[in-house]
């Protein structure tokens, strides 16, 4: 059994050989230390490379997530801008329609005055003659038709508050009452006791009357001219689909059905399918109190 090892050292400018003796035990210790140092070095190198790989992957994932968030923000901004522009256009159309109705009312008053002046200007013998009576009858018939059409158009515009109570949420962006951050509220929330009557804001035909998970018991009215009104979270419904209803006729009652946190009426006005702020057509900024 080898007990020791010798290391011969040959200096460059000397002829004498130097000898260094190392015992077997010392050699084993030296080799063990070398193996341990090599193992620790390999482990530290592997751990460093793994951490570097993880950091690189996390940096890439973070950059990708940031890019996706920026893309989503840009897309959401464009969609909100588009919706806002559509709402503004529809509001302008509705205001134009109201101005046309007011103009038509003025023309109607002028026409009535003209008709009276025309009838009064006829000679007495023609006022009672068949020809004169025929002219007056035609004028009255045309005037009556126009007056009926105008009155129907005016009566169909949703210009009355559908119920009483207090405004708990307005039209536009708001914090969702059900959680989930900011949302666009497409109507008005009018809060009051359960069972408070809900009325038609104008003459219309019941386009829909039913129940779903989001709106609960709800009614949709079609007022013509592309105008619809929507009533959600009702406790009961008192009309049926296809029924013609008149201004102030009761449609149902306030409730908390569907996705609702408290008794209230969710009321929407839409023009050609685009939600508009109902307060633009109502007489005051707040509903009447019961």
matplotlib code that plots the C-alpha trace (Angstrom):
import matplotlib.pyplot as plt

x = [0.0, 1.4, 1.9, 3.3, 3.8, 6.8, 6.8, 10.1, 10.9, 13.6, 14.7, 15.6, 19.1, 20.0, 21.1, 20.0, 16.5, 14.2, 11.9, 8.5, 6.9, 3.1, 1.5, -1.3, -3.7, -2.8, -3.3, -6.8, -7.7, -6.5, -8.4, -11.6, -11.3, -10.8, -13.9, -16.0, -14.9, -15.7, -19.1, -20.0, -18.8, -20.9, -24.0, -23.5, -23.0, -26.1, -28.1, -26.9, -27.8, -31.2, -31.9, -30.8, -33.1, -36.1, -35.4, -35.2, -38.5, -40.2, -38.9, -40.3, -43.7, -43.9, -43.1, -45.7, -48.3, -47.5, -48.0, -51.3, -52.5, -51.6, -53.3, -56.4, -56.4, -56.1, -58.9, -61.2, -60.5, -61.4, -64.6, -65.7, -65.0, -67.0, -69.9, -69.8, -69.9, -72.8, -74.7, -74.1, -75.4, -78.5, -79.1, -78.8, -81.4, -83.8, -83.4, -84.0, -87.1, -88.4, -87.6, -89.5, -92.5, -92.5, -92.2, -95.1, -97.2, -96.5, -97.4, -100.6, -101.6, -100.9, -102.9, -105.8, -105.8, -105.5, -108.4, -110.6, -109.6, -110.3, -113.7, -114.5, -113.5, -116.0, -119.2, -122.2, -123.9, -120.9, -120.4, -123.7, -123.3, -122.2, -119.0, -118.0, -118.9, -116.9, -113.8, -114.2, -114.8, -111.7, -109.6, -111.1, -110.4, -106.8, -106.3, -107.8, -105.6, -102.4, -103.5, -104.1, -100.7, -98.9, -100.8, -99.9, -96.2, -96.1, -97.9, -95.4, -92.3, -91.2, -91.2, -92.5, -90.8, -91.9, -92.1, -91.5, -88.5, -84.9, -82.1, -79.6, -77.5, -77.2, -76.3, -72.6, -69.5, -69.9, -68.4, -70.3, -72.5, -71.9, -68.1, -65.7, -64.5, -65.8, -68.7, -70.9, -74.4, -76.8, -79.8, -81.1, -81.7, -84.7, -85.0, -88.2, -90.2, -91.0, -94.4, -94.2, -96.1, -94.2, -96.0, -95.5, -93.7, -95.5, -97.8, -96.2, -96.5, -95.2, -92.2, -91.2, -92.5, -90.7, -87.9, -84.2, -81.3, -79.8, -82.8, -85.3, -88.8, -88.7, -90.7, -89.6, -91.8, -91.6, -92.6, -91.9, -89.3, -86.6, -87.3, -87.6, -87.8, -86.6, -87.8, -85.9, -85.9, -89.8, -91.6, -94.6, -95.6, -99.1, -98.9, -98.3, -96.3, -98.0, -100.4, -100.8, -100.3, -100.9, -99.0, -99.3, -100.7, -99.2, -96.8, -95.8, -94.1, -90.6, -88.8, -85.4, -85.5, -82.5, -79.0, -80.1, -78.9, -82.0, -85.5, -85.3, -86.3, -83.6, -84.9, -83.3, -84.1, -82.6, -82.7, -82.0, -80.6, -78.1, -78.7, -79.1, -79.5, -83.2, -82.9, -82.5, -86.2, -87.6, -89.0, -86.6, -83.3, -84.8, -87.9, -90.9, -91.0, -93.9]
y = [0.0, 3.4, 5.5, 8.7, 10.5, 12.5, 15.5, 16.3, 19.9, 20.7, 24.4, 25.9, 27.1, 24.4, 20.8, 19.8, 18.2, 19.2, 16.6, 17.3, 14.5, 14.3, 11.6, 9.4, 10.9, 14.5, 13.6, 12.2, 15.4, 17.6, 15.6, 15.6, 19.4, 19.8, 17.6, 19.6, 22.9, 21.7, 20.5, 23.7, 25.7, 23.7, 24.0, 27.8, 28.1, 26.1, 28.1, 31.4, 30.2, 29.1, 32.4, 34.2, 32.1, 32.7, 36.5, 36.5, 34.6, 36.9, 40.0, 38.6, 37.8, 41.2, 42.9, 40.8, 41.6, 45.3, 45.2, 43.4, 45.9, 48.9, 47.2, 46.7, 50.3, 51.6, 49.4, 50.3, 54.0, 53.7, 51.7, 54.3, 57.2, 55.5, 54.8, 58.4, 59.8, 57.5, 58.7, 62.3, 61.8, 60.1, 62.9, 65.4, 63.5, 63.4, 67.1, 67.7, 65.7, 67.7, 70.9, 69.6, 68.8, 72.3, 73.8, 71.7, 72.9, 76.5, 75.7, 74.0, 77.1, 79.2, 76.9, 77.0, 80.8, 80.8, 78.4, 80.6, 83.7, 81.8, 80.6, 84.1, 85.7, 83.7, 85.6, 84.6, 83.0, 80.8, 79.8, 78.0, 76.9, 73.4, 74.6, 76.8, 74.1, 71.6, 73.8, 74.3, 70.6, 69.6, 72.1, 70.8, 67.2, 67.8, 69.9, 67.1, 64.5, 66.6, 67.5, 63.8, 62.8, 65.6, 64.8, 61.2, 62.0, 64.4, 61.9, 59.1, 61.1, 59.7, 63.1, 62.1, 60.5, 56.8, 56.7, 58.6, 58.4, 59.6, 59.3, 56.8, 56.5, 58.6, 58.1, 57.5, 56.0, 54.8, 52.3, 49.1, 48.4, 44.7, 45.0, 44.8, 48.4, 51.1, 50.5, 52.6, 52.9, 53.1, 54.6, 56.0, 54.2, 55.6, 54.2, 53.8, 51.3, 47.9, 48.1, 51.8, 52.1, 52.4, 54.3, 54.7, 58.0, 58.2, 56.4, 53.2, 49.5, 46.9, 45.4, 42.9, 41.9, 39.1, 38.0, 37.3, 36.8, 40.3, 42.6, 40.5, 41.3, 43.9, 45.8, 47.4, 50.0, 51.0, 54.7, 54.8, 57.0, 54.6, 55.4, 52.7, 52.8, 50.0, 49.3, 46.7, 45.0, 45.2, 43.3, 42.8, 43.3, 44.6, 44.7, 42.1, 42.0, 43.7, 45.7, 49.4, 51.6, 55.3, 57.9, 57.5, 53.9, 51.6, 49.1, 47.4, 48.2, 48.9, 45.8, 44.2, 41.3, 40.2, 41.6, 44.3, 45.3, 47.2, 48.1, 50.5, 51.1, 50.9, 53.2, 53.6, 55.6, 54.4, 56.0, 53.5, 51.1, 53.6, 54.6, 58.3, 60.3, 60.2, 63.6, 65.3, 64.7, 65.1, 68.2, 68.4, 67.0, 64.7, 62.5, 63.7, 62.4, 60.2]
z = [0.0, -1.0, 2.1, 0.5, -2.8, -4.0, -6.3, -8.1, -8.7, -11.4, -11.2, -14.6, -13.7, -11.2, -11.5, -8.1, -7.9, -5.2, -3.7, -2.0, -0.1, 0.4, 2.5, 1.2, 3.8, 2.7, -0.9, -0.2, 1.7, -1.1, -3.7, -1.5, -1.1, -4.9, -5.6, -3.1, -4.5, -8.0, -7.0, -5.2, -8.2, -10.5, -8.3, -8.0, -11.8, -12.5, -10.0, -11.6, -15.1, -13.9, -12.2, -15.3, -17.4, -15.1, -15.1, -18.9, -19.1, -16.6, -18.4, -21.7, -20.1, -18.5, -21.8, -23.5, -20.8, -21.0, -24.8, -24.5, -21.8, -24.0, -27.0, -24.9, -23.6, -27.2, -28.4, -25.5, -26.0, -29.7, -28.9, -26.2, -28.6, -31.3, -28.9, -27.6, -31.2, -32.0, -28.9, -29.8, -33.3, -32.1, -29.5, -32.3, -34.4, -31.5, -30.9, -34.6, -34.4, -31.5, -33.3, -36.3, -34.1, -32.6, -36.1, -37.3, -34.4, -35.4, -39.0, -37.7, -35.8, -38.8, -41.0, -38.6, -38.7, -42.5, -42.8, -40.6, -42.6, -45.9, -44.7, -43.4, -46.8, -48.8, -49.8, -47.7, -50.6, -51.3, -47.7, -47.9, -51.5, -52.4, -54.0, -51.1, -48.6, -50.6, -50.4, -46.7, -46.2, -48.0, -46.0, -42.8, -43.8, -44.7, -41.6, -39.5, -41.0, -40.4, -36.9, -36.1, -37.4, -35.5, -32.3, -32.6, -33.2, -30.2, -28.0, -28.9, -27.9, -24.4, -22.6, -19.2, -16.2, -16.0, -12.2, -9.0, -6.7, -6.6, -9.1, -7.7, -10.9, -14.0, -17.7, -18.5, -16.9, -13.3, -10.8, -11.2, -8.1, -8.6, -8.7, -11.6, -12.0, -14.2, -16.6, -19.1, -17.6, -20.6, -18.7, -15.5, -12.2, -10.3, -6.8, -4.8, -2.8, -4.3, -6.0, -7.0, -10.3, -13.6, -16.4, -20.2, -20.9, -24.3, -26.7, -28.0, -28.9, -26.4, -28.3, -25.6, -22.1, -20.3, -18.0, -18.3, -15.9, -16.3, -16.5, -14.6, -15.4, -18.2, -20.8, -24.1, -25.8, -29.5, -30.0, -33.7, -35.5, -34.3, -30.6, -28.0, -24.2, -21.8, -18.3, -16.2, -12.7, -12.4, -9.7, -12.0, -15.6, -16.5, -20.3, -23.0, -26.2, -29.2, -27.0, -27.8, -24.7, -24.1, -22.2, -18.4, -18.7, -16.0, -17.4, -14.1, -10.8, -9.4, -8.2, -7.8, -10.2, -12.3, -11.5, -9.0, -5.5, -4.4, -5.6, -8.5, -12.2, -14.8, -17.6, -21.0, -24.2, -27.4, -30.9, -33.7, -31.1, -29.6, -25.9, -25.3, -22.0, -21.1, -19.3, -22.7, -23.3, -19.8, -18.3, -15.3, -14.2, -11.5, -11.2, -9.2, -5.6, -4.5]

ax = plt.figure().add_subplot(projection="3d")
ax.plot(x, y, z, "-o")
ax.set_aspect("equal")
plt.show()
